Amino acid sequence: MDVVLLAKAAVMGVVEGLTEFLPISSTGHLILAGALLGFDDEKAKVFDIAIQTGAILAVIIVYWQKIRSTIVALPTQRQAQRFTLNVAIGFAPAVLFGLLLGKAIKAHLFTPGVVATTFILGGLVILWAERRQQSSVRIEDVDQMSALDAVKVGLVQCLAMIPGTSRSGATIIGGMLLGLSRKAATDFSFYLAIPTLIGAGVYMLFKERALLSLQDLPLFGVGLLFSFLSAWVCVRWLLRYISSHSFTPFAWYRIAFGLLVLLTSSMGWVEWHG
């Protein structure tokens, strides 16, 4: 396979891994990076979704102790059962709305105007959420969440179907606005990502299997590897970061990136494809 193509796959994998779990929208970055690299055909869109599996593997490894203890305790302990049920409840809205609205959203909302707008609005929401966070926390740990809390975060996650919103941004900041601490909101966002991203990847690969062949294995393998490595570094860094910092810098980054998207599209520097 072409070395240049594999290098592009590696770059896209790094972009995915570094942006998937930060509140800055991996989709928006992948769209722009793909346009700049000329890696934005139909197969590339399948690639972008599939390499999320590499990123989610990093989450599973980082959170393995909690995941393993939950699996072991699931048959007998109520807390493990409630936690698992909450993740399932939070995941359900994404499945429902994804099946109902996914095709329409891809057809009409993957435009630079929409991406730029959601980047900027998301940044403003983060600034607002951080300003009110300290006085509104009622849940310090994910094990304190109720089924209703999980439903609410799951519904907020559906906003990430709009490109540029950010799945992690929607769930983390949405969770904070719903009364979760920064740590609890971040943890639940990661746990919720496991079924959400694996499900999206498997569904996309099955749906678009006609576009793929065995010759694509090196391409996808490189993307998965670099997505995993960069996500592993990013997740570990983020968990340390939130212990003593706010998400305010990401808000300003989102606003600046949204303006960049508007600039690149208006000047015709990159060609966007829906």
C-alpha angles and dihedrals in degrees: 000000000000111000091216090056091050090050089053089050090052092051092049089049091054091048090051094047095047096046106033096082100031118086092250104090120257090207093059092048093046091050092052095041091048091050092050092048095042087241100128110104124121093276090051090057090056088046092054092056096040096054090059084082089068091052093048091051087062090055091050091053094046092048096035096118092057092041093049094047090049093051092048093047096040098097095052114017122080094206092057091047092050092048092050091047091050091054090049091048091049091049096050099075091055090055093048098045092038092058093043101043108015097097094047092048093051091048098050113017105049093096131120091243093056094043093048092047094050091046092054096041090047090053091052091049090052091052090051094046093050092049093057100032104098096058097044105053115123101151119058099171135032090239089066093060120112126216088257091055089052092050091051094050090045091054091048089051088062089068086072089072084080104083114248095026098099122226093225091043092052094048098040098043092035089052091050091051088050092056105270119134117247090256095047092046092049094047093049090047089056094047091048090050092063099070093028098056097035090049092048092048095049092045093050094047091050094044095048098034091124089068093056136076139173088267088069094062095092090049094051092040092056091047092050093048096051092041090054096047096047093043092050090054092044097049093049090048093048094052089054092043097054092053090075108008139064129229092247095110089056089053092058090043090054092051092049092046091050090054089048090054090052091048096049093047097044092048092046093236092138131022114230121212123195 
